[in-house]
């Protein structure tokens, strides 16, 4: 049995809430709507309101900031660097594959998650007649190093190594300690280096050393970790620490994107002060 730090099965319930955030903000199709997601969305509304007043932004703000920003970076990779194959790990109810396959019909898009969520996503996309050789859903566990659910096995089966590959994880890595997730990043760097070009996009929630709500955020992280039976962690105290970490994992170039730098370019909500989320772009 996987240790607590390497067990991702309990995180799936958060995908329902996140999925409804996308749906409620016009980023999804009706098929992505779930009753439980809607329940969580409305039940958390009072807490979101208080969070916005206290911290200058709430969970929905950060979710929309990261999603729009990742979308923009994916679009740039496709249109400016010729990326034609994407692996989205821990896809949950993300509508990204659905939307990007409509915009770019020649794109190969593989969505991956743990077996139960992967089966659910497969049923959802099948009902929309989306799945074919260019759009698949597969089971994947980031801590599997071999077997059918290892990312290396899936990459070998689904992608062309003579072409660039882009890998996305959204809403995943902060559920694990830096010690637990770093080996995955190192394996991912090795995998991406075997392709003609490799790009990794992930969101991350740094807890800046000078953040006025440093202690409050640590407490909230602990509560979320207890609720999801995971090890919620704030990995970095600055953008520089994030850059150094990914370079130490073997990536050749790392850029930390701050949502506030995109306020004039993207339709994203604004935080009061420095946003609490970052999108990390690491290339081989």
C-alpha positions, 0 to 999 in steps of 0.5 A: 500500500502506498504511504500517505505522502504517496497516496493520491486517491483521496484528492479526487473530491476536490476535483468536483469543486474545481470542476464546478468553478470552471463550469460556473465561469464559462470554461466548461461544457454542460456535460462537466456539471456535477451535482456534488460539485455544485453543492461544494461550490455553493457551500463554500461561498461564504468562506470564499467571501471572507477569504476575499475580504481578508486575503485579497483573493480566495480559492476561486480567484486563484483557481481561475488565475492559474487555469487561464494562465496555463491555457495561455502558456499552452496556446503559446507552446502550440502556436509558437513552438510547434507543440502537437502532443500534450499529457495532462496528469491529474486531469480530474474534470479539467475541460482543457483537453476538451477545449483545446482539441476543438481549437486544434484538431490535429493536437494529440491530447492524453488525459491521465488520472487515478483509475476511478477518476480516469474512468469517470473522465472517460465516460464523460468524454465518450458521451460527448463523442470526443475520444479517438486516437488523438484524444485518450484518457488513461490511468496514471499514478505519478509515483509508479515507476513501472507498469501500465500506470507509470508515466514512462509507459504511457509516454512510450505508448501514446507519444512520438519522441521525434516531436516535442511533448508538453506535460501539465499538472494542475492542482496536484503538486501542493498535496505532497511535500517537496521531498515527496514530489521532487523525485517525480519532477526529476523523473519527468525531466528525464522523460521530457529530455528524451523527446525533441523538446520538453515543457512542463507546466504546473501551478504552485502555491508558494508561501512567501517569507514576508506574507502577512498571513503566513501563519494563517495560510499554514493553518489552512493548509493543515486543515485542507491536508486533514480533509483530503488525507494528504500532505498539503505543503507550501514548497517555496518561500520565494520565486527564486527558490522555485527556480533553483529547485527546478534547475536542480531537478535537471531542467535547463530553463525555468520561468515562474509566471505571476498572474498579475503580469497577465492582468492586461492580457487575460480575462482573469480576476485580480488579487489585492496585492501579490497573488498567492499562486504561480505557474511554473514553466520548466523546459528541457 
